[in-house]
């Protein structure tokens, strides 16, 4: 069940719309007309239209009826709770909505496999922060969470750069970006990204990188040159 609350000062009309759901490479949920692994025809929402008085709440039941030939693994549907815009004298009317994804995990073999397809970092940098990127492709039958104790990280120069919590949907590809905010001034180092496999093994990729603060070296050389030129000039002025 889903609880819908009206925290405004007037009654709200609400309609529940079912949509297929997918995710873009950044992880943002997208409501679309058609997507693979859809659970849309299996789901019934009751009630699908209602009015909530100001300050009150409404319970909505979501029921799932599996077909006889259902495929094991994750199937998805998005529920959008839409409140039509208020009637006024303007030419523009804005409908407000809140969408939630619903994962239906059909009984059967659960495979949460993902494949690490890419890991990259700048091979040369003069200062931080340093940005690492990685790509994961879901190859199993059920979504994979990388949260809490399962959070991923980049290991580099004795530091652990944590990747924020995320989920990879079934059939999706997820692009990750993480920043190393405070790298050392000088570093000839290896950055390694490790992804535990659902079967117990690991996938790992590494990138060699060099951090050299050329801007600081330039300032240091300029200061040394200024001292040398000043010293030479002083010696010349001091000659009889």
PASEBA-1860 file (N, C-alpha, C; in nm, 3 decimals):
! residues 240
1> XXXXXXXX> 0.084/-0.119/0.000/0.000/0.000/0.000/0.087/0.124/0.000 ~ 0.029/0.235/-0.049/0.096/0.365/-0.054/0.007/0.465/0.018 ~ 0.067/0.546/0.106/-0.009/0.650/0.176/0.017/0.784/0.109 ~ -0.089/0.851/0.069/-0.081/0.982/0.006/-0.132/1.087/0.105 ~ -0.052/1.188/0.133/-0.089/1.292/0.229/-0.112/1.426/0.158 ~ -0.214/1.496/0.202/-0.242/1.631/0.153/-0.198/1.730/0.261 ~ -0.086/1.794/0.239/-0.033/1.890/0.337/-0.065/2.034/0.300 ~ -0.157/2.052/0.204/-0.196/2.188/0.165/-0.317/2.232/0.246
9> XXXXXXXX> -0.369/2.350/0.214/-0.482/2.408/0.287/-0.614/2.393/0.212 ~ -0.616/2.310/0.110/-0.739/2.291/0.032/-0.748/2.146/-0.013 ~ -0.865/2.098/-0.049/-0.878/1.960/-0.098/-0.800/1.942/-0.229 ~ -0.747/1.820/-0.247/-0.672/1.789/-0.368/-0.734/1.670/-0.439 ~ -0.753/1.687/-0.568/-0.792/1.574/-0.652/-0.664/1.504/-0.699 ~ -0.665/1.371/-0.692/-0.546/1.294/-0.729/-0.587/1.182/-0.824 ~ -0.509/1.166/-0.930/-0.526/1.053/-1.021/-0.396/0.975/-1.026 ~ -0.404/0.842/-1.027/-0.285/0.757/-1.031/-0.269/0.704/-1.174
17> XXXXXXXX> -0.155/0.735/-1.233/-0.127/0.695/-1.371/-0.016/0.590/-1.369 ~ -0.035/0.481/-1.443/0.068/0.378/-1.454/0.152/0.404/-1.580 ~ 0.285/0.394/-1.564/0.375/0.412/-1.677/0.486/0.308/-1.669 ~ 0.539/0.273/-1.785/0.661/0.193/-1.784/0.776/0.278/-1.732 ~ 0.875/0.213/-1.675/0.986/0.288/-1.614/1.118/0.227/-1.657 ~ 1.216/0.314/-1.678/1.352/0.273/-1.706/1.444/0.374/-1.640 ~ 1.574/0.363/-1.664/1.669/0.456/-1.604/1.772/0.497/-1.708 ~ 1.814/0.625/-1.703/1.920/0.669/-1.794/2.055/0.633/-1.733
25> XXXXXXXX> 2.166/0.651/-1.805/2.296/0.608/-1.752/2.336/0.674/-1.620 ~ 2.280/0.792/-1.589/2.313/0.857/-1.462/2.231/0.802/-1.346 ~ 2.133/0.714/-1.375/2.051/0.658/-1.269/1.917/0.725/-1.250 ~ 1.890/0.831/-1.326/1.762/0.902/-1.315/1.651/0.814/-1.371 ~ 1.543/0.797/-1.293/1.430/0.719/-1.339/1.354/0.793/-1.448 ~ 1.318/0.723/-1.554/1.245/0.781/-1.666/1.113/0.708/-1.683 ~ 1.005/0.785/-1.691/0.872/0.729/-1.717/0.850/0.732/-1.868 ~ 0.827/0.615/-1.926/0.817/0.604/-2.072/0.692/0.525/-2.108
33> XXXXXXXX> 0.658/0.527/-2.238/0.538/0.455/-2.284/0.562/0.305/-2.298 ~ 0.688/0.266/-2.322/0.716/0.124/-2.340/0.860/0.097/-2.299 ~ 0.882/-0.007/-2.219/1.015/-0.041/-2.172/1.023/-0.192/-2.153 ~ 1.142/-0.251/-2.163/1.156/-0.394/-2.138/1.128/-0.428/-1.993 ~ 1.093/-0.553/-1.968/1.067/-0.605/-1.834/0.954/-0.528/-1.764 ~ 0.850/-0.498/-1.840/0.740/-0.418/-1.786/0.647/-0.504/-1.701 ~ 0.605/-0.447/-1.588/0.503/-0.510/-1.503/0.371/-0.434/-1.511 ~ 0.360/-0.339/-1.604/0.243/-0.252/-1.610/0.111/-0.329/-1.621
41> XXXXXXXX> 0.098/-0.429/-1.708/-0.033/-0.496/-1.718/-0.066/-0.583/-1.599 ~ 0.030/-0.609/-1.511/0.005/-0.695/-1.396/-0.050/-0.618/-1.275 ~ -0.041/-0.484/-1.280/-0.064/-0.402/-1.161/-0.201/-0.335/-1.167 ~ -0.273/-0.342/-1.055/-0.400/-0.272/-1.038/-0.391/-0.181/-0.917 ~ -0.435/-0.056/-0.934/-0.430/0.044/-0.827/-0.573/0.076/-0.784 ~ -0.599/0.072/-0.652/-0.732/0.099/-0.598/-0.722/0.189/-0.474 ~ -0.793/0.303/-0.475/-0.860/0.368/-0.589/-0.758/0.438/-0.678 ~ -0.793/0.456/-0.805/-0.702/0.524/-0.896/-0.738/0.672/-0.915
49> XXXXXXXX> -0.852/0.713/-0.855/-0.890/0.854/-0.850/-0.956/0.882/-0.715 ~ -0.922/0.992/-0.654/-0.980/1.024/-0.523/-0.953/1.170/-0.491 ~ -1.023/1.220/-0.389/-1.005/1.356/-0.338/-0.966/1.346/-0.192 ~ -0.861/1.417/-0.155/-0.812/1.416/-0.016/-0.842/1.552/0.046 ~ -0.919/1.558/0.156/-0.942/1.686/0.223/-0.810/1.744/0.276 ~ -0.808/1.873/0.301/-0.689/1.939/0.352/-0.643/1.874/0.483 ~ -0.513/1.844/0.489/-0.455/1.788/0.610/-0.484/1.640/0.632 ~ -0.550/1.573/0.536/-0.584/1.432/0.552/-0.493/1.344/0.466
57> XXXXXXXX> -0.517/1.213/0.471/-0.437/1.117/0.396/-0.525/1.009/0.336 ~ -0.474/0.942/0.236/-0.550/0.838/0.165/-0.459/0.717/0.144 ~ -0.509/0.599/0.176/-0.438/0.476/0.151/-0.474/0.423/0.012 ~ -0.372/0.386/-0.064/-0.392/0.333/-0.199/-0.333/0.193/-0.204 ~ -0.410/0.096/-0.251/-0.364/-0.042/-0.261/-0.309/-0.069/-0.400 ~ -0.194/-0.136/-0.403/-0.131/-0.175/-0.529/-0.126/-0.328/-0.531 ~ -0.197/-0.389/-0.623/-0.202/-0.535/-0.632/-0.133/-0.583/-0.759 ~ -0.063/-0.696/-0.746/0.010/-0.754/-0.858/-0.046/-0.892/-0.886
65> XXXXXXXX> -0.090/-0.917/-1.010/-0.139/-1.048/-1.052/-0.048/-1.099/-1.163 ~ 0.032/-1.202/-1.132/0.127/-1.255/-1.230/0.056/-1.340/-1.335 ~ 0.095/-1.328/-1.461/0.039/-1.416/-1.565/0.095/-1.557/-1.551 ~ 0.030/-1.656/-1.611/0.079/-1.795/-1.597/0.219/-1.817/-1.654 ~ 0.256/-1.743/-1.758/0.385/-1.766/-1.824/0.487/-1.660/-1.786 ~ 0.483/-1.611/-1.663/0.572/-1.502/-1.622/0.718/-1.547/-1.621 ~ 0.806/-1.451/-1.651/0.950/-1.474/-1.653/1.010/-1.440/-1.518 ~ 1.095/-1.525/-1.461/1.157/-1.493/-1.331/1.242/-1.366/-1.339
73> XXXXXXXX> 1.257/-1.300/-1.225/1.341/-1.181/-1.217/1.262/-1.053/-1.200 ~ 1.333/-0.941/-1.211/1.273/-0.809/-1.191/1.185/-0.767/-1.308 ~ 1.072/-0.706/-1.273/0.987/-0.636/-1.368/0.947/-0.504/-1.301 ~ 0.925/-0.399/-1.383/0.911/-0.266/-1.327/0.783/-0.198/-1.374 ~ 0.734/-0.108/-1.291/0.625/-0.019/-1.330/0.641/0.110/-1.249 ~ 0.603/0.222/-1.310/0.605/0.349/-1.239/0.464/0.395/-1.209 ~ 0.440/0.441/-1.086/0.311/0.497/-1.048/0.328/0.647/-1.029 ~ 0.248/0.724/-1.100/0.255/0.870/-1.091/0.126/0.920/-1.027
81> XXXXXXXX> 0.141/0.987/-0.913/0.028/1.045/-0.842/0.017/1.191/-0.886 ~ -0.086/1.221/-0.967/-0.098/1.351/-1.033/-0.212/1.430/-0.970 ~ -0.182/1.556/-0.937/-0.285/1.649/-0.889/-0.300/1.758/-0.995 ~ -0.418/1.767/-1.060/-0.435/1.866/-1.167/-0.415/2.008/-1.114 ~ -0.367/2.096/-1.202/-0.348/2.235/-1.165/-0.479/2.302/-1.131 ~ -0.474/2.406/-1.049/-0.595/2.477/-1.007/-0.652/2.559/-1.122 ~ -0.784/2.576/-1.122/-0.848/2.660/-1.221/-0.825/2.807/-1.187 ~ -0.775/2.882/-1.279/-0.755/3.025/-1.257/-0.770/3.098/-1.390
89> XXXXXXXX> -0.739/3.225/-1.388/-0.759/3.306/-1.508/-0.637/3.305/-1.600 ~ -0.529/3.239/-1.562/-0.409/3.238/-1.644/-0.422/3.144/-1.763 ~ -0.327/3.157/-1.855/-0.326/3.073/-1.975/-0.249/2.943/-1.955 ~ -0.171/2.934/-1.846/-0.088/2.817/-1.821/-0.140/2.744/-1.697 ~ -0.157/2.615/-1.710/-0.204/2.532/-1.599/-0.102/2.421/-1.576 ~ -0.051/2.411/-1.455/0.056/2.316/-1.424/0.000/2.204/-1.337 ~ 0.013/2.081/-1.386/-0.023/1.964/-1.306/0.099/1.921/-1.224 ~ 0.076/1.890/-1.099/0.183/1.844/-1.012/0.175/1.692/-0.997
97> XXXXXXXX> 0.291/1.627/-0.994/0.291/1.482/-0.981/0.413/1.430/-0.910 ~ 0.396/1.318/-0.843/0.506/1.248/-0.778/0.507/1.106/-0.831 ~ 0.622/1.065/-0.886/0.634/0.930/-0.941/0.717/0.840/-0.852 ~ 0.677/0.715/-0.840/0.754/0.617/-0.764/0.771/0.490/-0.849 ~ 0.891/0.432/-0.851/0.910/0.306/-0.921/0.870/0.188/-0.831 ~ 0.812/0.087/-0.890/0.775/-0.035/-0.818/0.849/-0.151/-0.883 ~ 0.925/-0.225/-0.803/0.996/-0.343/-0.850/0.914/-0.467/-0.814 ~ 0.883/-0.547/-0.914/0.815/-0.675/-0.891/0.916/-0.785/-0.920
105> XXXXXXXX> 0.956/-0.858/-0.816/1.054/-0.965/-0.835/0.980/-1.098/-0.844 ~ 0.973/-1.150/-0.965/0.901/-1.275/-0.990/0.984/-1.391/-0.937 ~ 0.923/-1.486/-0.864/1.000/-1.599/-0.809/1.071/-1.678/-0.918 ~ 1.187/-1.729/-0.880/1.270/-1.806/-0.971/1.416/-1.780/-0.943 ~ 1.502/-1.815/-1.037/1.645/-1.794/-1.021/1.675/-1.644/-1.018 ~ 1.743/-1.599/-0.912/1.779/-1.458/-0.898/1.927/-1.442/-0.932 ~ 1.954/-1.363/-1.033/2.092/-1.337/-1.076/2.114/-1.186/-1.073 ~ 2.203/-1.139/-0.986/2.228/-0.996/-0.972/2.363/-0.956/-1.037
113> XXXXXXXX> 2.402/-1.025/-1.140/2.532/-1.001/-1.202/2.537/-0.866/-1.271 ~ 2.652/-0.798/-1.257/2.684/-0.678/-1.334/2.824/-0.696/-1.391 ~ 2.852/-0.627/-1.501/2.983/-0.633/-1.565/3.047/-0.496/-1.564 ~ 3.170/-0.489/-1.514/3.247/-0.365/-1.516/3.305/-0.348/-1.656 ~ 3.249/-0.254/-1.733/3.289/-0.239/-1.873/3.394/-0.130/-1.895 ~ 3.410/-0.038/-1.799/3.507/0.068/-1.820/3.543/0.134/-1.688 ~ 3.668/0.177/-1.677/3.714/0.259/-1.565/3.821/0.352/-1.619 ~ 3.807/0.482/-1.593/3.898/0.579/-1.654/3.930/0.691/-1.556
121> XXXXXXXX> 4.045/0.752/-1.578/4.090/0.868/-1.500/4.191/0.943/-1.585 ~ 4.214/1.071/-1.559/4.317/1.143/-1.634/4.455/1.083/-1.608 ~ 4.532/1.059/-1.713/4.666/1.002/-1.696/4.765/1.103/-1.640 ~ 4.733/1.234/-1.658/4.822/1.338/-1.609/4.737/1.453/-1.554 ~ 4.775/1.505/-1.440/4.704/1.618/-1.379/4.803/1.706/-1.306 ~ 4.768/1.835/-1.295/4.856/1.929/-1.224/4.803/1.962/-1.085 ~ 4.676/1.929/-1.059/4.617/1.957/-0.929/4.485/1.881/-0.916 ~ 4.430/1.878/-0.795/4.299/1.816/-0.774/4.189/1.920/-0.789
129> XXXXXXXX> 4.063/1.876/-0.780/4.023/1.736/-0.763/4.039/1.655/-0.892 ~ 4.048/1.522/-0.874/4.061/1.427/-0.985/3.929/1.354/-1.000 ~ 3.880/1.344/-1.124/3.753/1.277/-1.150/3.777/1.138/-1.209 ~ 3.716/1.036/-1.146/3.718/0.899/-1.198/3.581/0.868/-1.256 ~ 3.578/0.790/-1.362/3.451/0.746/-1.421/3.455/0.594/-1.438 ~ 3.338/0.534/-1.427/3.326/0.389/-1.445/3.191/0.358/-1.508 ~ 3.182/0.242/-1.569/3.058/0.200/-1.634/3.028/0.056/-1.593 ~ 2.904/0.033/-1.549/2.857/-0.101/-1.511/2.737/-0.138/-1.597
137> XXXXXXXX> 2.736/-0.259/-1.651/2.623/-0.308/-1.729/2.558/-0.424/-1.654 ~ 2.427/-0.415/-1.633/2.355/-0.522/-1.565/2.334/-0.639/-1.661 ~ 2.373/-0.758/-1.618/2.363/-0.876/-1.705/2.281/-0.988/-1.641 ~ 2.219/-0.960/-1.526/2.143/-1.064/-1.456/1.994/-1.049/-1.475 ~ 1.921/-1.095/-1.374/1.774/-1.092/-1.381/1.711/-1.005/-1.274 ~ 1.790/-0.958/-1.175/1.735/-0.877/-1.067/1.830/-0.762/-1.038 ~ 1.772/-0.647/-0.998/1.853/-0.526/-0.975/1.959/-0.552/-0.869 ~ 2.066/-0.472/-0.875/2.178/-0.486/-0.781/2.197/-0.355/-0.707
145> XXXXXXXX> 2.197/-0.361/-0.574/2.221/-0.245/-0.489/2.366/-0.240/-0.445 ~ 2.425/-0.122/-0.452/2.559/-0.098/-0.398/2.545/0.011/-0.291 ~ 2.509/-0.032/-0.172/2.479/0.059/-0.062/2.537/0.006/0.069 ~ 2.563/0.097/0.162/2.611/0.056/0.294/2.740/-0.024/0.285 ~ 2.736/-0.145/0.340/2.855/-0.231/0.338/2.894/-0.274/0.197 ~ 2.801/-0.266/0.101/2.827/-0.304/-0.037/2.869/-0.185/-0.123 ~ 2.895/-0.069/-0.062/2.933/0.050/-0.137/3.068/0.029/-0.205 ~ 3.078/0.078/-0.329/3.202/0.065/-0.406/3.294/0.184/-0.377
153> XXXXXXXX> 3.423/0.169/-0.412/3.520/0.275/-0.388/3.637/0.260/-0.484 ~ 3.703/0.373/-0.508/3.829/0.375/-0.582/3.943/0.380/-0.480 ~ 4.038/0.288/-0.492/4.156/0.286/-0.404/4.271/0.351/-0.479 ~ 4.330/0.459/-0.419/4.438/0.530/-0.486/4.526/0.599/-0.382 ~ 4.657/0.577/-0.391/4.757/0.643/-0.305/4.722/0.632/-0.157 ~ 4.673/0.517/-0.116/4.637/0.496/0.023/4.503/0.555/0.064 ~ 4.433/0.620/-0.027/4.302/0.678/0.001/4.192/0.587/-0.052 ~ 4.076/0.597/0.012/3.955/0.528/-0.035/3.854/0.636/-0.074
161> XXXXXXXX> 3.821/0.641/-0.202/3.727/0.740/-0.253/3.594/0.669/-0.276 ~ 3.498/0.688/-0.185/3.372/0.616/-0.190/3.283/0.664/-0.303 ~ 3.215/0.570/-0.368/3.113/0.600/-0.466/2.980/0.613/-0.392 ~ 2.901/0.719/-0.415/2.771/0.731/-0.348/2.683/0.610/-0.377 ~ 2.591/0.580/-0.283/2.499/0.467/-0.298/2.424/0.475/-0.431 ~ 2.406/0.360/-0.495/2.330/0.357/-0.620/2.276/0.217/-0.644 ~ 2.185/0.208/-0.740/2.123/0.082/-0.782/2.135/0.069/-0.933 ~ 2.162/-0.052/-0.980/2.163/-0.080/-1.124/2.038/-0.162/-1.156
169> XXXXXXXX> 1.949/-0.108/-1.237/1.827/-0.179/-1.274/1.858/-0.292/-1.372 ~ 1.768/-0.386/-1.376/1.781/-0.496/-1.471/1.788/-0.443/-1.614 ~ 1.888/-0.488/-1.688/1.902/-0.450/-1.828/1.961/-0.312/-1.851 ~ 1.997/-0.241/-1.743/2.044/-0.103/-1.757/2.196/-0.096/-1.757 ~ 2.248/0.015/-1.806/2.390/0.049/-1.795/2.401/0.174/-1.709 ~ 2.491/0.169/-1.611/2.504/0.280/-1.516/2.643/0.343/-1.529 ~ 2.644/0.474/-1.554/2.768/0.549/-1.560/2.792/0.616/-1.425 ~ 2.911/0.596/-1.367/2.944/0.648/-1.235/3.051/0.755/-1.245
177> XXXXXXXX> 3.041/0.855/-1.159/3.144/0.960/-1.150/3.173/0.985/-1.003 ~ 3.302/0.984/-0.968/3.343/1.010/-0.830/3.465/1.100/-0.832 ~ 3.475/1.193/-0.736/3.583/1.291/-0.732/3.675/1.265/-0.614 ~ 3.803/1.265/-0.644/3.909/1.260/-0.542/3.942/1.405/-0.509 ~ 3.888/1.452/-0.397/3.892/1.595/-0.368/4.030/1.644/-0.326 ~ 4.108/1.562/-0.256/4.233/1.611/-0.197/4.350/1.518/-0.228 ~ 4.389/1.508/-0.355/4.505/1.424/-0.388/4.635/1.492/-0.343 ~ 4.745/1.417/-0.331/4.873/1.479/-0.295/4.924/1.568/-0.408
185> XXXXXXXX> 5.019/1.658/-0.375/5.074/1.746/-0.477/5.152/1.670/-0.582 ~ 5.230/1.570/-0.536/5.307/1.486/-0.629/5.259/1.342/-0.612 ~ 5.235/1.274/-0.724/5.191/1.134/-0.713/5.217/1.061/-0.844 ~ 5.288/0.953/-0.837/5.298/0.856/-0.946/5.225/0.733/-0.892 ~ 5.097/0.723/-0.921/5.013/0.628/-0.848/4.922/0.550/-0.941 ~ 4.861/0.446/-0.883/4.767/0.360/-0.955/4.631/0.368/-0.886 ~ 4.529/0.399/-0.962/4.392/0.401/-0.912/4.325/0.270/-0.953 ~ 4.263/0.203/-0.855/4.202/0.071/-0.879/4.056/0.074/-0.836
193> XXXXXXXX> 3.970/0.022/-0.923/3.827/0.014/-0.897/3.787/-0.132/-0.897 ~ 3.725/-0.177/-0.787/3.691/-0.318/-0.769/3.541/-0.333/-0.752 ~ 3.483/-0.429/-0.823/3.341/-0.459/-0.813/3.326/-0.606/-0.773 ~ 3.273/-0.635/-0.653/3.250/-0.775/-0.615/3.145/-0.840/-0.706 ~ 3.170/-0.961/-0.747/3.073/-1.034/-0.828/2.971/-1.102/-0.739 ~ 2.852/-1.120/-0.791/2.746/-1.186/-0.714/2.785/-1.329/-0.679 ~ 2.873/-1.390/-0.759/2.914/-1.528/-0.736/3.027/-1.540/-0.634 ~ 3.083/-1.425/-0.591/3.188/-1.428/-0.491/3.324/-1.382/-0.540
201> XXXXXXXX> 3.345/-1.374/-0.670/3.472/-1.325/-0.723/3.474/-1.172/-0.726 ~ 3.570/-1.117/-0.799/3.578/-0.973/-0.813/3.614/-0.937/-0.957 ~ 3.569/-0.820/-1.001/3.612/-0.759/-1.125/3.693/-0.635/-1.088 ~ 3.801/-0.611/-1.158/3.892/-0.504/-1.117/3.957/-0.441/-1.241 ~ 3.967/-0.309/-1.237/4.040/-0.236/-1.341/4.125/-0.128/-1.274 ~ 4.240/-0.099/-1.334/4.333/-0.002/-1.277/4.379/0.096/-1.383 ~ 4.416/0.217/-1.339/4.468/0.321/-1.426/4.590/0.383/-1.359 ~ 4.700/0.393/-1.434/4.820/0.462/-1.386/4.806/0.611/-1.412
209> XXXXXXXX> 4.846/0.694/-1.314/4.832/0.837/-1.331/4.947/0.911/-1.264 ~ 4.974/1.031/-1.315/5.080/1.116/-1.263/5.022/1.251/-1.225 ~ 5.052/1.296/-1.104/5.011/1.430/-1.060/5.138/1.510/-1.034 ~ 5.158/1.616/-1.111/5.275/1.703/-1.097/5.225/1.848/-1.099 ~ 5.250/1.926/-0.994/5.200/2.064/-0.989/5.287/2.157/-1.072 ~ 5.270/2.153/-1.204/5.353/2.234/-1.292/5.340/2.383/-1.262 ~ 5.222/2.426/-1.218/5.205/2.568/-1.188/5.293/2.610/-1.071 ~ 5.308/2.519/-0.972/5.395/2.551/-0.858/5.542/2.543/-0.899
217> XXXXXXXX> 5.575/2.444/-0.983/5.712/2.435/-1.032/5.749/2.559/-1.113 ~ 5.656/2.608/-1.193/5.682/2.729/-1.270/5.708/2.849/-1.181 ~ 5.628/2.861/-1.074/5.650/2.972/-0.980/5.786/2.959/-0.911 ~ 5.820/2.833/-0.875/5.949/2.812/-0.808/6.064/2.846/-0.901 ~ 6.055/2.805/-1.030/6.161/2.837/-1.125/6.170/2.987/-1.150 ~ 6.056/3.052/-1.156/6.056/3.197/-1.174/6.121/3.267/-1.056 ~ 6.092/3.217/-0.934/6.153/3.277/-0.815/6.304/3.256/-0.815 ~ 6.347/3.134/-0.852/6.491/3.106/-0.858/6.558/3.194/-0.962
225> XXXXXXXX> 6.494/3.210/-1.080/6.550/3.295/-1.185/6.561/3.439/-1.138 ~ 6.459/3.486/-1.065/6.463/3.624/-1.015/6.578/3.643/-0.917 ~ 6.602/3.543/-0.831/6.712/3.552/-0.735/6.846/3.554/-0.808 ~ 6.862/3.465/-0.908/6.988/3.459/-0.983/7.014/3.591/-1.056 ~ 6.911/3.644/-1.123/6.927/3.769/-1.196/6.961/3.883/-1.101 ~ 6.895/3.884/-0.984/6.925/3.987/-0.886/7.066/3.976/-0.833 ~ 7.110/3.854/-0.812/7.246/3.834/-0.761/7.350/3.877/-0.864 ~ 7.329/3.838/-0.990/7.422/3.876/-1.096/7.427/4.028/-1.110
233> XXXXXXXX> 7.312/4.094/-1.105/7.310/4.238/-1.114/7.382/4.304/-0.999 ~ 7.361/4.246/-0.881/7.430/4.303/-0.763/7.580/4.289/-0.775 ~ 7.627/4.173/-0.825/7.771/4.154/-0.842/7.828/4.253/-0.944 ~ 7.753/4.274/-1.051/7.803/4.367/-1.153/7.808/4.510/-1.100 ~ 7.708/4.549/-1.024/7.710/4.685/-0.968/7.820/4.702/-0.866 ~ 7.861/4.592/-0.800/7.963/4.601/-0.697/8.104/4.602/-0.750 ~ 8.124/4.579/-0.881/8.260/4.578/-0.939/8.311/4.722/-0.956 ~ 8.448/4.746/-0.932/8.507/4.879/-0.951/8.514/4.912/-1.101
END
